[in-house]
């Protein structure tokens, strides 16, 4: 079997697929033969994916905070592409603030998408997979779930909750043939990462147009930031979305058939994780 047909005949659902890591996951799963339902709250990005991969990708708008909408989409997916084999939770938001300035609204919104959204999608997917006796669920979390970050308490806490939720789900569904794992990226070249760097650095490192230099922000991520208690990245670069997508593709494949309840860090060694 080649990589191009590794997932042939399987149906996948990916949330947060409009850009960044989610879009990369859709492209990778489609390249490996899966039929992919690409979902996002913003319809434009997933529409572009479907236009580029009309035989493999179907675009749908989805708000993961709406459980009725999630259940309806799962039913539609079964009708469109067949029973669900793979679900990948990528949808997420980032609201940065020091805890003493963190608003209740930002805390609630972060958990609604990053944690409760994972519940809605994984619960619906898990039900159909458990009935069939097979399936794989992957939640894209963050290395911030395992190491404190200044200004990111809501995000880090929501991702930590999503990791433990996914592990508990995997424990409950293991006997029914469903594997549940998480992938925890570090700094990755996405729009969310650029926004986080702008928020963290404030007025520092601006170019002649008054905007933060992307290259400078990435270099600080690689080198670390003592004031923010952040280590650097031993591999000397930030990740590309495709690096994360490759990890997801491995975990949903039969190559990982004996892996469940696992949290795979893809951060270039930034957390110095044992």
N, C-alpha and C positions, 0 to 999 in steps of 0.2 A: 504494500500500500504506500502510495506517495503522499506527501503533504497536501497535495491538491485535492485528494479525495478522502482524507482522514476523517472528515465529519460528514461525508456524503450521506444523504438521506435523513439527516437530523434537522430538527427545527429548533431555532434559538430565539430568545427574546433578550434584547439589550436595552436598558434604560439609560437616560442621559447620553444618547447616541448622537446628538447634534454636532458635537465638536470634540476636540481633545481626545482623551483616553477612550471615551465611549465610541467615537467615530472610528478610532483605530481598532477597537475590538470588533466592531461590525465588519470592517474591511478584512481583518485577519480570519474571522470565522467564515465569512463568505469565500475567501480565497481557499479555504480548506474544505469547501464543498457544502457547508451548511446553508439552509434556508433561514434567513435572519429577518425578524421583525424588529426594526430599529425605531425606538420611541424616544420622544423628548417633549418637553413642554413647549419649546419653540419648534414649529414645524419646518422651518426653512432648511436647517442643517440636515435633518433626516431625509427631506425631499431631495436634496442634492445627492446624498448617498444612494438613494433608490434610483435616481436618474443615471448614475454611473454604473450601477450594478442591477439592471432591471430584472435579470433572471434569478437573482439570489436575494435581493433586499426589498422588503416592503416597509414603507414609512407610515408611522402612525403617531398622532399627537397623544401624549399621556401625561397626566398629573399624578405622580406616584403617591401624593398625599390623599387621593380620593380612592378609597377601597372599592367602591362600586365600579368606578372606571377601570380599575385594575382587573377586577373579576370579569367585566364585560370584554376587555381586550384579550384575556386568556381564552375566553370562549370563542372569540372571533379568530384568534390565532389557530386554534384547533381546526376550525372550518377552512381557513385559508391555506395553511401549510402542513397540517397534521398535528398529532399530539406533541406536546412540548417536551424536548429532550434536555435543553440547556437554558438556564436563566442567568443573566449577568446583571448585577446591580451596580450601575455606575453613577446614576443621578445623584448629584450632591450640590450643596451651596456652601459658601464660606462667608461668614460675617465676623470680621476681626474687631476686637476691642479688648482693652484691659478689663479684668473682671469687675472692678469697681465702677466702670463706666458701661458695662454690658447691659443692654436693655432686655426687658422681659420678652419683647417682641422678637428680637434677634435670636435669643436663646430658643424660643418656641419654634420659630421658622426653621432654624438649623436642625433641630431634632425631628421636626415634621417631615423633612425631606431625607436627611441622612440616616435616620434611624427608623422612624415609623414607616417611611416609604419602603425601606428594605423589608420590614415586616409584611407590608401589604403584598409586595411582589413575591417574596419568598413563600409566604403562606399559600397564596393562590397557586404558585408553581409547584410547591411541595405536595399539595393535595393531588394534583393530576399525576405527578411523577410517582407518588406513593401507590396510587391505584394501579399503575402499569408496572411497578417494581423496578424502575430504573430512572436515572436522571442525574444531572449535575447542576448545582447552584453555586455561583461564585459572587462574592461581594467584594467590590473594590473599596478598600478602606483607606488607611493612611498610616505612615510610620508615626504620625503625631498621636495615634491611638496608644502607642507604647512608650512615648517619651514626652515630658511636659514641654509646651511651647508658649512663650509669652505672647499675649494678644490673641491666642487661638483656643481659649478654654472651651468655648461652645463647640467648635469644630472637633477638637481633640476628644472631648467627652462623647460627642455623638458618634464618632467613628469607633471609639473603644466599645461603646454599647453595641454598635452594629457587628463588630467582630465577635463579641461574646454571644450575641443573639444567633449569629450564623453557626457558631460552634455548637450551641445548645440544639439548634434545629438539626444539625448534622448527627448529633448523638441520638436524637429521637427517630430520625429517618434511616439510620444506617442499616437496621435490620430489614428495611423495605427496599434496599438497593439504591438509595439516593445519597450521593456524596455532596457535602457542603464545605466549601473552603473559602478563604479570603486571600486577597492580594493586597499588600500594603505598600504603595509607592512612597518614595521620598520626593524630593524636588523634581518636577517633570515640566517640560516645556509646553505649558498650556496657558490659556487665557486666565484661568483661576490662579495659577502660580504667579503670573505677572501682576495680577491685582493684589495678591498677598504681599509681594515684594514692595509694591508701591505703598501699600498701607503701612508696612513695617518700617520703611525707610523715611517716610515723610518727605521732607524737602531735600534729602541728601541725593547725591549722584544724579543730577538732572543734566540733560543735554542742552544744546543751544536753543532748542525750541521750548524749553521748560518742562520737558518730560523726562521721566527716569530712563536712563540708558538700559536697554534690555541686556546688553552684554555685560555691563557693570553689575547689574543685579544678579545675573547668573554667576559671575565670578565671585561675588560675595557668598553665594550659596555654596560654591565649591570650597572656598577658603574657610568658611565658618564666620561666626559673629560672636565674639566674646561677650559683648554687652547684652546680647539676647540669649546667652548661654547655649549657643548652637555650635555643634561640631561641624567640621567641613565634610566633604565627600571624598573618601579615600581614592575612589576610582578617577577622580579628577574631572568629572563632567556631570551635568544634570541629565536625567533620563529623557528620552523621547517617548511620546505616547505609544509608539510601536514596541518599545521595550516592555511596557506593562501588558500590552495586548498579547505578546508572545507568552507571557506567564499565564495569562488567562486561558489562552488556547491550549496550553499544556494541561492545565488542571481540569478542563472539561473533556479532554481526550481520553481514550482508553490507555494511553501511556501512563496515566495517573490513576488507573482503576483501583489501586489499593491505598489511595491517599484521601483522607477525609478529616475534618476538624483541624485542618492545617492553616496557619497564617504565614504566607510567603512574602517576606520583605524584599522589595525590589528598589533599593535606595542607594546602591553603590557603596554600601558599608557605612552610611552616614550615622546610623544609630549604634554602631559598634556592638551589634547584637550577637550574643553568643550562640 
